[in-house]
Amino acid sequence: MSDFLSHIDARTRLAGANKLEMLLFGLGFDQARQRRETYGINVFKVREVMLTPEITVAPDMPSTVAGMVSLRGALLPVVDLAKYAGVQSDARREILIVTEYNGQMQGFLVESVDHILRLDWGQMRIPPQMLLNNTGGLVTAVTELEDGRLVMMLDVEKVLSDTAKPADDRQYLDIQPVGHQGMAVFFCDDSLVARAQIRRTLDALQVSYVETHNGYQAWEALDLAARQAEARGIAPHDAISLVLTDIEMPEMDGYLLTRKIKSDPRFERVPVIMHSSLCGNQNQKLGLSVGADEYISKFDPQRLAVVLRRWLTVDGEAKTDLSPDR
């Protein structure tokens, strides 16, 4: 149906302006709720949309995984999004959205695709807490269309985390603590799964942190921390160790957040690390062009710990708060 690769450069430039393109799709009429919902996925994660080829069902697969398909010699797992989202529909799901996530490809089985919507990240809103609770963090952002429909953006990272093999807790055991005192890592990510993994990594490093869900919240937290530091008579970089930011986030994305941090003299010595499942060369180049000090891919706690340790230490010794009242 469509190949999105030829437009990757244009979409990268679009993302740098705090804008996104979202592919809208449906999972069928939900008989339990007696309504049809509209969902969205960032086009950056979409490789192509196609009629579903023959699906091979493998044994011992999760109930939400329909099986696997062969696409140009590669085997792709296929997730039935309606089953995963609890949509009770008899609609035939014959369309496959082929996505790429952290360099891995997989297919999402859907009932229909609508169109590509271009909008500003500022138009995306964090869902109400009740919706977050009911969906277990599956919906990361919501926006309203001109016809009154609400579009729910799905957390691809959560879908794939829940349908893949269980995470190995041993990946955190080898992380040695930094013993970082007095300063905090500020991190932002709209994905429930990503935030949990970042927290576990920082806890293993024994590092203090401030957690936010998007760039707008992170900017407010950083501004407050800077004002509080200055009121104590210290520089903001003596209270803020570094900023770890995702890219795709409602209200303000990681590109705009990074640009704001790097253009503010208060944060001149605060490093910014981009942490994203968008691992294409163009995404990384754009991240560095707006001032990011480093760009790393999700989800590798040990790699993340290595990078954080490098920025949190000087000559092997942990950086410490220079506040006079310590």
C-alpha positions as CSV (number, residue, x, y, z in Angstrom):
1,M,0.0,0.0,0.0
2,S,2.6,2.6,1.1
3,D,6.3,2.8,1.6
4,F,7.3,5.5,4.1
5,L,11.1,5.3,3.7
6,S,11.3,7.7,0.9
7,H,9.9,10.5,3.1
8,I,12.2,9.9,6.1
9,D,14.3,13.1,5.6
10,A,11.2,15.3,5.4
11,R,9.7,13.7,8.5
12,T,12.9,14.2,10.4
13,R,12.8,17.9,9.6
14,L,9.2,18.0,10.6
15,A,10.0,16.4,14.0
16,G,12.6,19.0,14.6
17,A,9.9,21.6,14.6
18,N,7.9,19.9,17.4
19,K,5.5,18.4,14.8
20,L,4.6,14.8,13.9
21,E,2.7,12.8,11.4
22,M,0.4,10.1,12.8
23,L,-1.1,7.2,10.9
24,L,-4.7,6.7,12.0
25,F,-6.2,3.2,12.1
26,G,-9.1,1.3,13.4
27,L,-9.5,-2.1,15.1
28,G,-13.2,-2.7,14.3
29,F,-16.5,-2.0,16.0
30,D,-16.2,-2.9,19.6
31,Q,-19.3,-4.9,20.5
32,A,-18.7,-4.6,24.2
33,R,-18.5,-0.8,24.2
34,Q,-20.8,-0.4,21.2
35,R,-18.5,2.0,19.4
36,R,-15.6,2.3,17.0
37,E,-12.4,4.0,18.3
38,T,-9.7,5.6,16.3
39,Y,-6.0,4.9,17.2
40,G,-2.8,6.4,16.0
41,I,0.9,5.6,15.6
42,N,3.8,7.9,14.8
43,V,4.7,7.5,11.2
44,F,8.3,7.5,12.2
45,K,7.8,4.0,13.4
46,V,6.0,2.8,10.3
47,R,7.9,1.1,7.5
48,E,4.9,0.3,5.3
49,V,1.2,-0.7,5.2
50,M,0.2,-3.7,3.3
51,L,-2.4,-6.4,2.9
52,T,-1.5,-9.2,5.3
53,P,0.3,-12.1,3.8
54,E,-0.3,-15.6,5.0
55,I,0.3,-15.9,8.7
56,T,2.1,-18.9,10.1
57,V,1.0,-19.8,13.6
58,A,3.8,-21.0,15.9
59,P,3.3,-22.9,19.1
60,D,3.6,-21.4,22.6
61,M,3.0,-17.8,21.4
62,P,1.1,-15.3,23.5
63,S,-2.6,-15.1,22.7
64,T,-2.3,-11.6,21.3
65,V,0.4,-12.7,18.8
66,A,-1.3,-14.0,15.6
67,G,1.9,-15.6,14.4
68,M,4.6,-14.6,11.9
69,V,4.9,-13.6,8.3
70,S,7.7,-13.7,5.8
71,L,8.5,-10.3,4.3
72,R,11.3,-10.1,1.7
73,G,13.1,-12.9,3.4
74,A,12.7,-11.6,7.0
75,L,10.4,-13.2,9.6
76,L,8.2,-10.7,11.4
77,P,6.1,-11.4,14.5
78,V,2.5,-10.2,14.0
79,V,0.6,-8.7,16.9
80,D,-3.2,-8.7,16.8
81,L,-3.8,-5.2,18.2
82,A,-7.6,-5.7,18.7
83,K,-6.9,-8.7,21.0
84,Y,-4.2,-6.9,22.8
85,A,-6.3,-3.8,23.4
86,G,-9.3,-5.9,24.5
87,V,-11.5,-4.8,21.5
88,Q,-14.3,-7.4,21.0
89,S,-14.8,-7.3,17.3
90,D,-15.6,-9.8,14.6
91,A,-14.2,-7.5,11.9
92,R,-11.7,-9.0,9.5
93,R,-8.3,-7.6,10.2
94,E,-6.5,-8.0,6.9
95,I,-4.2,-5.0,7.0
96,L,-0.7,-5.1,8.4
97,I,1.2,-2.1,9.6
98,V,4.9,-3.0,9.5
99,T,6.7,-1.1,12.2
100,E,10.4,-0.6,13.2
101,Y,11.3,-0.3,16.8
102,N,14.9,-0.2,18.0
103,G,16.1,-1.7,14.8
104,Q,13.6,-4.6,14.9
105,M,10.6,-5.0,12.6
106,Q,7.2,-6.4,13.5
107,G,3.7,-6.3,12.2
108,F,0.5,-4.9,13.7
109,L,-2.7,-6.5,12.5
110,V,-5.5,-3.9,12.1
111,E,-9.0,-3.7,10.6
112,S,-8.5,-0.4,8.7
113,V,-6.2,2.5,8.1
114,D,-7.6,6.0,7.8
115,H,-5.1,8.7,6.8
116,I,-2.0,10.4,7.9
117,L,-2.6,13.4,10.2
118,R,0.0,16.1,10.5
119,L,-0.1,18.1,13.7
120,D,1.9,19.8,16.4
121,W,3.0,17.8,19.5
122,G,1.4,20.7,21.4
123,Q,-2.0,19.4,20.2
124,M,-1.3,16.0,21.8
125,R,-2.5,15.8,25.4
126,I,-1.6,13.4,28.2
127,P,-4.7,11.2,28.8
128,P,-6.7,11.6,32.0
129,Q,-5.5,9.6,34.9
130,M,-8.6,7.3,34.8
131,L,-7.8,6.4,31.2
132,L,-4.2,5.8,32.0
133,N,-5.2,3.5,34.9
134,N,-7.8,1.6,32.8
135,T,-5.4,1.0,29.8
136,G,-2.4,0.2,31.9
137,G,-0.4,2.9,30.2
138,L,-1.2,1.7,26.7
139,V,-2.5,5.1,25.5
140,T,0.3,7.8,25.8
141,A,-1.5,10.8,24.2
142,V,-4.8,11.9,22.9
143,T,-5.9,14.5,20.4
144,E,-9.2,15.6,18.9
145,L,-10.0,15.6,15.2
146,E,-12.0,18.3,13.4
147,D,-15.0,15.9,13.2
148,G,-14.9,15.5,17.0
149,R,-13.3,12.1,17.1
150,L,-10.7,11.5,19.7
151,V,-7.5,9.7,18.5
152,M,-5.6,7.6,21.0
153,M,-1.8,7.2,20.4
154,L,-0.7,3.8,21.4
155,D,2.5,3.1,23.3
156,V,4.3,0.8,20.8
157,E,7.0,0.1,23.4
158,K,4.5,-1.3,25.9
159,V,2.8,-3.5,23.2
160,L,6.1,-5.0,22.2
161,S,7.3,-5.4,25.7
162,D,4.2,-7.2,26.8
163,T,4.2,-9.5,23.8
164,A,7.9,-10.3,23.7
165,K,9.7,-12.7,26.1
166,P,9.8,-11.5,29.7
167,A,12.6,-9.1,30.6
168,D,15.6,-10.6,32.2
169,D,16.2,-9.1,35.6
170,R,19.8,-10.2,35.5
171,Q,20.6,-7.3,33.1
172,Y,20.4,-4.9,36.1
173,L,22.5,-7.1,38.5
174,D,25.9,-6.1,37.0
175,I,25.3,-2.4,37.2
176,Q,27.6,-1.0,39.8
177,P,26.5,2.1,41.9
178,V,28.0,5.5,41.2
179,G,27.3,6.7,44.7
180,H,26.1,10.0,43.3
181,Q,25.1,12.5,46.0
182,G,23.2,15.8,46.0
183,M,22.6,16.1,42.3
184,A,19.7,14.7,40.3
185,V,19.2,13.2,36.8
186,F,16.1,14.7,35.2
187,F,14.5,12.2,32.7
188,C,11.3,12.4,30.6
189,D,9.5,9.7,28.7
190,D,5.8,9.2,27.9
191,S,6.2,5.4,27.9
192,L,5.3,3.6,31.1
193,V,7.6,0.7,30.1
194,A,10.5,3.1,29.3
195,R,10.1,5.0,32.6
196,A,10.1,1.8,34.6
197,Q,13.3,0.6,33.0
198,I,15.0,4.0,33.4
199,R,14.1,4.0,37.1
200,R,15.5,0.6,37.6
201,T,18.8,1.6,35.9
202,L,19.1,4.8,38.0
203,D,18.2,2.9,41.2
204,A,20.9,0.3,40.4
205,L,23.4,3.2,39.9
206,Q,22.1,4.7,43.2
207,V,21.4,8.0,41.5
208,S,18.8,10.6,42.6
209,Y,16.4,11.5,39.8
210,V,13.4,13.6,38.9
211,E,10.9,11.8,36.6
212,T,8.5,13.5,34.1
213,H,6.3,12.3,31.3
214,N,7.0,14.7,28.5
215,G,9.2,17.6,27.5
216,Y,6.8,20.3,28.8
217,Q,6.8,18.8,32.3
218,A,10.6,18.3,32.1
219,W,11.1,22.0,31.1
220,E,9.0,23.1,34.0
221,A,10.9,20.9,36.4
222,L,14.2,22.1,35.1
223,D,13.2,25.8,35.3
224,L,12.1,25.3,38.9
225,A,15.3,23.4,39.8
226,A,17.4,26.2,38.3
227,R,15.5,28.9,40.2
228,Q,15.8,27.0,43.5
229,A,19.6,26.4,42.9
230,E,20.2,30.1,42.2
231,A,18.2,31.0,45.4
232,R,20.6,28.7,47.3
233,G,23.6,30.5,45.8
234,I,24.7,27.7,43.5
235,A,24.8,27.2,39.7
236,P,22.1,25.0,38.2
237,H,24.7,22.5,36.9
238,D,25.6,21.9,40.6
239,A,22.1,20.6,41.2
240,I,21.2,19.0,37.9
241,S,23.5,16.2,36.8
242,L,22.1,15.7,33.3
243,V,18.9,15.4,31.3
244,L,17.8,12.1,29.7
245,T,15.1,12.7,27.2
246,D,12.9,10.6,24.9
247,I,12.0,12.1,21.5
248,E,8.3,11.3,20.9
249,M,6.3,12.9,23.6
250,P,3.0,14.9,23.8
251,E,3.0,18.6,24.3
252,M,6.7,19.0,23.7
253,D,9.0,16.5,22.1
254,G,12.7,15.8,22.9
255,Y,14.1,17.9,20.1
256,L,12.4,21.1,21.2
257,L,13.2,20.4,24.9
258,T,16.9,19.9,24.0
259,R,16.9,23.1,21.9
260,K,15.4,25.1,24.8
261,I,17.9,23.7,27.3
262,K,20.9,24.4,25.1
263,S,19.7,27.9,24.4
264,D,19.3,28.8,28.1
265,P,22.6,30.1,29.7
266,R,21.5,28.6,33.0
267,F,22.0,25.1,31.7
268,E,25.2,25.8,29.8
269,R,27.1,22.9,31.6
270,V,24.2,20.5,31.8
271,P,24.6,17.6,29.3
272,V,21.5,16.3,27.4
273,I,21.3,12.6,26.4
274,M,18.7,11.5,23.9
275,H,17.3,8.0,24.6
276,S,14.9,6.8,21.9
277,S,13.7,3.8,19.9
278,L,14.0,6.0,16.8
279,C,17.5,4.8,16.0
280,G,17.8,5.9,12.4
281,N,20.8,8.0,11.3
282,Q,18.6,11.0,10.4
283,N,17.1,11.0,13.9
284,Q,20.5,10.9,15.5
285,K,21.9,13.6,13.3
286,L,18.9,15.9,14.2
287,G,19.3,15.1,17.9
288,L,23.0,16.2,17.7
289,S,22.2,19.2,15.6
290,V,19.8,20.6,18.2
291,G,22.5,20.2,20.9
292,A,22.2,16.7,22.3
293,D,25.5,15.6,23.8
294,E,24.9,11.9,23.1
295,Y,22.2,9.8,21.5
296,I,21.5,6.2,22.6
297,S,18.9,3.6,21.7
298,K,16.4,2.0,24.0
299,F,16.2,-0.6,25.7
300,D,19.6,-1.7,26.9
301,P,19.9,-1.0,30.7
302,Q,23.6,-1.9,30.7
303,R,24.4,0.3,27.8
304,L,22.4,3.1,29.4
305,A,24.2,2.6,32.7
306,V,27.6,2.8,31.0
307,V,26.7,6.1,29.3
308,L,25.2,7.6,32.4
309,R,28.3,6.6,34.5
310,R,30.5,8.3,32.0
311,W,28.6,11.6,32.3
312,L,28.1,11.3,36.1
313,T,31.7,10.8,37.0
314,V,35.0,12.7,36.7
315,D,38.2,10.6,36.6
316,G,36.2,7.7,38.1
317,E,34.9,9.7,41.0
318,A,31.2,10.6,41.4
319,K,30.3,14.3,40.8
320,T,28.8,15.8,44.0
321,D,26.6,18.8,44.8
322,L,28.7,21.9,45.4
323,S,26.1,23.5,47.6
324,P,27.6,25.4,50.5
325,D,25.0,24.0,52.9
326,R,25.8,20.4,52.3
